[in-house]
Amino acid sequence: MHTLNLGILAHVDAGKTSLTERLLHNAGVIDTVGSVDEGSTLTDSLALERRRGITIKSAVVSFPVDGVTVNLIDTPGHPDFIAEVERVLGVLDGAVLVVSAVEGVQAQTRILMRALRRLGIPTLMFVNKTDRRGARCEGVLSEISGRLSPSVVAMGHVDGAGTREARTRQFAGTDRGHATALTDLLTLHDDDLLAACLDEAGGAPYERLRSALVAGTRRAQVHPVFFGSAATGAGVAELTAGITEFLPAHAQDTDGQDTDGPATGTVFKVERGPAGEKIAYARMFSGRLRTRERIRLHGDGGTDVRAGTISAITVFESGTDVRRPTLAAGRIGRLRGLHAVRIGDTIGDPAPAPAVTHFAPPTLETVVTPCRREDGGALHVALGHLSEQDPLIGLRRDDVRGEISLSLYGEVQKEVIQATLADEYGIEVGFRETTTICLERPTGTGAAFELIDTGPNPFLATVGLRVEPAAFGTGVEFRREVELGSMPYSLMRAVEDTVRETLAQGIHGWRVTDITVTMTHSGYWPRQSHAHAVFDKSMSSTAGDFRGLTPLVLMDALRQAGTAVYEPMHRFRAELPADAYGPFVSALARLGAVPGPPVTHAGVCTVEGVVPAARVHGLQTLLPEMTRGEGVLESFFEDYRPVTGAVPSRPRTDHDPLHRKEYLLRTLRRTGGGAHERT
């Protein structure tokens, strides 16, 4: 028995969910093909998905084909839900990237393909909607080669493209043009094949070329391209055969279990059951899990270790999930009983490497407010549940103003959160205007320290910190110049944890990143008591002292170093009539965009460049008017760049450490309190 964990990925409306339905129907899992428009598809099970006609949450469904159990994961296509795709990529054996024969390669298609290539995931491509009016199969194949990957080869030809009678004719070994295309592509990656082609008068035999194509696809070096229509079923049988031939499936023991090595796996989805219990979706890489087994869960790159006992296991088989006593390597299953589980957890030992981000983080933020004041507590609980399912919404509570902020990818995600809160929790909410999330990076070096029982230090702790800029993309690095044994580890850890928490809001209120923080001073008072008395907290250092002092020292050092604010930038590509180029460039200048040189062909002007993320919506609004409705714009996050002009600040959600220190000093001067007195 073999298992293949397959992802279906696409830009929104390319026909991804419809293709999933057709694959399930051809495999005999469902009797009729569901419709996205009618809300009758198997994988779009949420009521909100059925109403809106889009996939919001990833869904798993299984079907058998030619001795292979395919666990198919249908992922969202809308860019607002890219976080769902992010979590799925790490559990895939292969993928099918769906491209519309009408719209062609779109912004999200390019983002997805870059991630698949970076991770080395074997990928087939399916050009869908060949029956739709305006289908341009050859043109889309050229777009795929030019904008996604040059290492592609068509596996067939479409007759009657753009009509309901469109049919796909697969190339055979006797097709000399196809054999030549295979030879030209595969010999770029296979020296042995090149030698065989030179030795053979008529070139390598087709069987050898086909075998090399299978090997190259499984190494993610080449990508076969299939054509068809999920609506009519044309070409889907050929794609199904290609899935089992070209993508790597994992062999299992005859009893369906691979017991080699320790049990290791990853959790890529968490949902709540009818009774509010957590259900974890996990893919196993080695060993197996058993019901009633106690396992270790690693989060945050292995620094956060928790444990839990599995109460039940279900695996996906033939369109449903079936209760089983074990979950073996290569399989995907649902685990119950793990109350502390979180998305991204690694199961078992050894501890995992730090998680790798494949897509950009959210760049937008909004404040959510309950329509009824009495729903404030329930709203916080409900948003906590939603953040378990999607940690990237970045729940941020403002204790000063009593507000809750969320991180977002776009306006559609905001609408979905609003509808989910109303439908599932009975909470009506509103949102304030969406703003852009910026970052802060240090511009220099700064240092500060406070000594125990010296000067105005109100805490029984000595902390010294130095901050320095680090390389872009490195995040926050914490180092020690003090001996690890100079004070208890719990106090050391309190300093490091507080440093990371404090850097969530820098001088201007934005998260500080790409920074190295070094602990230069440390000191504490050990547990003490008066004679013949119990432990006296007023004479002994606690973790609370270090948690209280660290933000004050860190912000002093950060203020010395200084920070620059960086805003998110999107790369855009616009196609517009050549006579609209002048007004378009003027609009770009007003929006702070930086365009590249235009390329004009057949009356169509193509412009690429970068634009601040906060101005993308404005550009999308202006384009139709400037181009008489003929302009096409696609954009995606590229990087962060320094803000020019007025520096945006973000309201703090904590009691500002800089202001708090001044308050403490004033209090001590007014009361005449000693340095060791608690605050």
URLINKA-V833826 format. One record per pair of residues at least 6 apart in sequence whose ideal C-beta (glycine too) atoms are under 6 Angstrom apart, sorted by the first residue. I is the first residue (numbers start at 1). J is the second residue. Records with the same first field share a line. If there is no record, write none. Layout:
I = J / J
This chain:
1 = 252
2 = 68 / 249 / 251
3 = 69 / 250 / 330 / 331
4 = 68 / 70 / 93 / 247 / 249
5 = 71 / 91 / 92 / 93
6 = 70 / 72 / 94
7 = 73 / 88 / 92 / 95
8 = 16 / 20 / 74 / 96
9 = 75 / 95 / 97 / 112
10 = 16 / 77 / 98
11 = 77 / 106 / 108 / 109
12 = 77 / 78
14 = 98 / 100
15 = 98 / 128 / 129 / 230
16 = 77 / 98
17 = 36 / 41 / 55 / 74
18 = 230
19 = 98 / 230
20 = 43 / 74
21 = 33 / 34 / 41
22 = 33 / 230 / 233 / 236
24 = 30 / 63
25 = 33
27 = 63 / 65
29 = 63 / 318 / 319
30 = 42
34 = 40 / 41 / 42
36 = 53
37 = 53
39 = 50
43 = 59 / 61 / 74
44 = 50 / 55
48 = 419
49 = 56
54 = 78
55 = 76
56 = 76 / 81 / 416
58 = 73 / 75 / 84 / 88
59 = 74
60 = 71 / 73 / 316 / 332
61 = 72 / 319
62 = 71 / 316 / 317
63 = 70
65 = 240 / 244
66 = 244
68 = 244 / 249
71 = 316 / 332
73 = 88
75 = 84 / 85 / 88
76 = 84
78 = 412
79 = 108
80 = 409 / 410 / 412 / 413
82 = 359
83 = 390 / 392
86 = 358 / 359
87 = 268
88 = 268
89 = 119 / 358
90 = 266
91 = 268 / 283
92 = 121
93 = 248
94 = 122 / 247
95 = 116 / 121 / 123
96 = 124 / 126
97 = 123 / 125
98 = 126 / 128
99 = 109 / 127
100 = 128 / 129
101 = 127 / 129 / 130 / 135 / 137 / 140
102 = 129 / 132 / 134 / 135
104 = 140 / 143
105 = 143 / 147
107 = 634 / 636
111 = 636
113 = 148
115 = 358
116 = 123
120 = 220
122 = 217 / 218 / 220 / 247
123 = 223
124 = 224 / 242
125 = 223 / 225
126 = 226 / 239
127 = 140 / 227
128 = 230
130 = 158 / 161 / 166 / 227 / 229
131 = 164 / 166 / 229 / 232
133 = 162
135 = 161 / 162
137 = 158 / 161 / 227
141 = 154
144 = 152
145 = 152
149 = 223
151 = 222
152 = 223 / 225
153 = 181 / 185 / 224
154 = 225
155 = 224 / 226
156 = 168 / 169 / 170 / 171 / 227
157 = 169
158 = 166 / 168 / 227
159 = 167
160 = 166
166 = 234
167 = 234
168 = 227 / 228 / 234 / 235
170 = 238
171 = 178
173 = 206
179 = 206
182 = 209
183 = 197 / 203
185 = 222
186 = 193 / 212 / 216
187 = 193 / 194
189 = 216 / 221
190 = 212
193 = 212
196 = 204
197 = 203 / 204
214 = 246
216 = 222
217 = 246
218 = 248
224 = 246
226 = 235 / 238 / 239 / 242
227 = 235
228 = 234 / 235 / 236
250 = 330
252 = 258
256 = 328
257 = 288 / 326 / 328
258 = 328 / 329
259 = 288
261 = 286 / 287
262 = 287 / 348
263 = 287 / 288 / 289 / 348
264 = 285 / 286 / 348
265 = 282 / 283 / 284 / 285 / 347
266 = 283 / 346
267 = 280 / 282 / 341 / 345
268 = 281
269 = 281
270 = 278 / 280 / 343 / 388 / 389
271 = 279
273 = 279
278 = 341
279 = 334 / 336
280 = 335 / 338 / 341
281 = 334
282 = 335
283 = 332
284 = 327 / 329 / 331
286 = 329
288 = 326 / 328
289 = 327
290 = 326
291 = 310 / 313 / 325
293 = 310
294 = 309
295 = 347
296 = 307
297 = 306 / 341 / 345
298 = 305 / 346 / 351 / 352
299 = 342 / 345
301 = 354
302 = 351 / 352
306 = 340
308 = 338 / 340
309 = 337
310 = 335 / 337
311 = 336 / 337
312 = 336
313 = 324 / 327 / 333
314 = 321 / 323 / 334
315 = 324 / 331 / 333
327 = 333
343 = 391
344 = 355
346 = 352
360 = 637
362 = 392 / 407 / 408 / 409
363 = 437 / 568 / 613
364 = 408 / 434
365 = 405 / 407 / 435 / 437
366 = 406 / 431 / 432 / 434
367 = 403 / 405 / 432
368 = 404 / 406 / 429 / 431
369 = 430
370 = 376 / 379 / 429
371 = 428
375 = 427
378 = 427
379 = 427
382 = 421 / 425 / 427
383 = 395
387 = 393 / 395
393 = 406 / 407
394 = 407
396 = 405 / 653
397 = 404
398 = 653
408 = 414
414 = 431
418 = 429
421 = 427 / 429
422 = 428
436 = 613 / 614
438 = 510 / 565 / 567
439 = 510 / 511 / 513 / 566 / 640
440 = 506 / 508 / 510 / 512 / 563 / 565
441 = 514 / 564
442 = 467 / 469 / 515 / 561 / 563
443 = 562 / 564
444 = 561 / 562
445 = 468 / 561
446 = 467 / 557 / 560 / 561
447 = 466 / 557
448 = 553 / 556 / 557
449 = 464 / 521
450 = 457 / 463 / 549 / 553
451 = 462
452 = 460 / 461 / 462 / 523
453 = 675 / 676
456 = 665 / 668
457 = 675
458 = 664 / 679
459 = 545 / 548 / 549
460 = 525 / 541 / 545 / 676
461 = 541 / 545 / 546 / 549
462 = 521 / 522 / 523
463 = 549 / 550 / 553
464 = 520 / 521
465 = 517 / 553 / 554 / 557
466 = 518 / 520
467 = 515 / 517 / 557 / 558 / 561
468 = 516
470 = 477 / 514 / 515 / 516
472 = 514
474 = 514
475 = 513
476 = 500 / 503 / 515
477 = 516
478 = 496 / 499 / 517
479 = 518
480 = 519
481 = 518 / 520
482 = 519 / 522
486 = 522
487 = 522 / 524
490 = 543
491 = 524 / 543 / 546
494 = 543 / 546 / 547
495 = 546 / 550
498 = 547 / 550
499 = 517 / 554
502 = 551 / 554
503 = 512
504 = 511
505 = 652
506 = 512 / 563
507 = 563
508 = 565 / 649
509 = 649 / 650 / 652
510 = 650
524 = 541
525 = 540 / 541
527 = 535 / 540
528 = 539 / 540
529 = 535 / 536
530 = 536
551 = 657
552 = 657 / 661
555 = 657 / 658
564 = 642
565 = 643 / 647
566 = 640 / 642
567 = 612 / 643
568 = 613 / 640
569 = 610 / 638 / 639 / 641
570 = 611 / 613 / 616 / 635 / 637
571 = 610 / 638
572 = 611 / 635
573 = 608 / 634
574 = 607 / 633
575 = 604 / 606 / 632
576 = 584 / 605 / 627 / 631
577 = 627 / 630
578 = 600 / 603 / 605
580 = 626 / 627
581 = 598 / 605
583 = 626
584 = 626
587 = 622
588 = 595
591 = 615 / 618 / 619
592 = 612
593 = 609 / 611
594 = 609 / 610
595 = 607 / 609
596 = 608 / 609
598 = 605 / 607
599 = 606
616 = 635
620 = 633
623 = 631 / 633
664 = 679
